[in-house]
Amino acid sequence: MHAKGIVHRDIKPENFMFETKDIDSTLKIIDFGLSKLLNTSGRKISGDNKKQKLAELGKMKTKAGTPCYVSPEVLSGNYGIECDMWSAGCLLYVLLCGYPPFEGTDDYDLANNIMKGHVDFESEEWVDISREAKHLIRLLICKPESRLTAEEALSHKWFKLAIAKTTHPSIELKHFKRMMEYSSMSLLKKAVIMAVSV
């Protein structure tokens, strides 16, 4: 599988936004320029067959997205809304350690690593990250049929523990500091870091 069909967009700090300038501000993900609205015809998606009902919304075929965050099924050109949860898992991975779960020397190598789907938690950045966080990431960066829905992910033990510690989910201070350091870097330094990670 060659990744030339992917529409490239740089990973930019402008795609992440703090709600306020306070140190404990909520981090928001923005820039959904490649999003697609699905017509559910007013149907509420719930019940025992939720994943089946979601599958009925249809498949998409456009190979588009930021390469580090696209799922294997997007690379294959046949995907449903489950691909969003893969991307959410990749975002969580980046927020906790500071770099994406999949890297490559070029687009082809990156696509091959995404298709393999092996997520590594062996580096020093993961030493202090909880088992629950790693478990949640594994349930998001996996085959579509095993992947959690958004509702299931929000019910995961990691979120419950984070909410129990504070009034809103937060990231440990040292990880927050990493994000703040990245945010204060020059555009050139950010571009170099992103180029090295892809």
N, C-alpha and C positions, 0 to 999 in steps of 0.2 A: 504494500500500500504506500503510495507516494503522496506526500502532503501538499503538492503544488495546488490542489484545488481549494485549499483553505484561504479564506480572506484574512489577511494579516492586519492586526491592529496592535499597536504598541500597548504594553501594560503601563499605564500612566498613573501617577499618584493622584491626578485629577479624577480618576475613576473611584476614588475613595474620599469620603468627606466626613469630617467631624461635625457634629451638630452645633457645637459651641466651641469656644476656645479654652474651656475648662479642662483640667487634666483628666477628669473622669467622664469626659464627653462621650456620647454614643457615636460609634463609627458606623457610617452608612455607606452602602455600596450604591454607586450611581452609574449612569451611562449605559442604558439598555438599548442602544441604537440598533442592535441586531435581534431584538426580541420579536416575538410573534404572538398576537392575540388569538387564542383558540375559541371558537364558537361552541359553547356548551349548550346552546339553545335553551338557556334558562334552567338546565338540569343541575340539580345539586349532586355533586359527586360524593357519595358516602355509602356506608354499608359494608357487608362482608366481601363483596366482589369489587372493592375499590380499585385495585390494580387493573382488573379486567375492564372496568368502566373507563379508566384513564386511557387504556390502550385503544378504546373505541373512538377517542378523540382524533385518532389518525396519526400517520407517520409523516415526518418531514424528510426532505432529501438534500437541502442546500448545505453544502460543506462550508460553514462559516463560524467564526468565533475566534477568540484569542487563543492561539495554539496551546499554551500551557494549561488551559482550563477545559478544552474540549474533550468529550468522552469518546471512547472507541467507536461507538455507534454513529457519532457525528462524522468521524473520519471515514466510516464505511458508507455514509450517505443514506442511512435508513434508521431513523430515530424518532422517539416520542418525547414526551415531557420529562421522562426520567433523566434525560441528559442534564437537566438543570440541577439535579441533586448531586450528580458527579461533580459539576462545576462548584457547587456549594462545598463539597468535601475538599476540593482543591483549594478553595479560598480559606477554609478553616485551617488547612495544613499550612498555608502561607502565613496566616495571621499568628499561628502558634510558633513557627520556627523561623520565619523570615525569608524563605525561598520556596519555589514550587516543588511539588512532588515528582514531577517528570522533567527531565532535562535531556538535551541532545546536542551534538556538535553541529547539526544542521536540522532543517525541517524533517527530513526523512528519518533521521535518527530519533528525533523527538517523537514523531508519529509512531515509530516502532516501539518505543518505550511506553507510550500511552496504550498501545494495543496490548502489550504484555500486562499492563495494569499492576505491576509490582510496586507497592508503596513501602518505602524504607523508613524505619524509625530508629536507625542505629547511630546516627550522628550525635554529637554532644548536646545539640540544641534540644533533643528529645528526652534527655535524662530526667529532667524535672517535670515533664508533661505527664499528666495522669493516664492511667490505663483506660479510664472511661473516655477520654478525649481520643486516644488512639483507636479504641473500639468503634466509636462513632465514625471516625474517618474511614475505617475499614468497611463499615456498613454503607458508606456513601460512595467510595471509590471501589466499586465492584461491578459484577455483571448486572445488567438492568433488571433482570427478574428477581435478584436478591436485594436490590437497592431500596433503601428506606424512602418513603414518601416524605414530603415536608412535615406533615402532621406527625408521622412516626419519629422523625428526627427530633422534632421539638419536644417529644415525650421521652427522649433518651435520658438515661441516668446522668450523663455529663451536664445537660442543661439543668436538671433538677438539683444537682450538687452546686452548680454555679449560682442558681437562684437562691438556694438556701444560704449561701455565704454573703449575699448582698441583696439589695433591692432590685438589681438588674444584673444580667450576665456580664461578667467582665473578664478581661484577660489578665493573667498574673503581671505584676508590675514590671518585671524584667522584660517580658515580651512587649508590653506597652512601650517601654523605653526604646526597644529596637525599632518599633514603628515610628516613634517620634524622631529618632535619629535619622531614619530614612526620609521622613517628611522634611527635615531641615537641610538635607543635602542639596548641593547645586544640581541643576538639571543635567549637566554633563556627567556628574558622578552617578546619578540615578540611571542615566542611559547606559553607562558602562556596566553597572551592576546587572541591569536587565539583559544586556547583550551577553554577558558572561553566563547568566542563568539559563539562557535558551540555547 
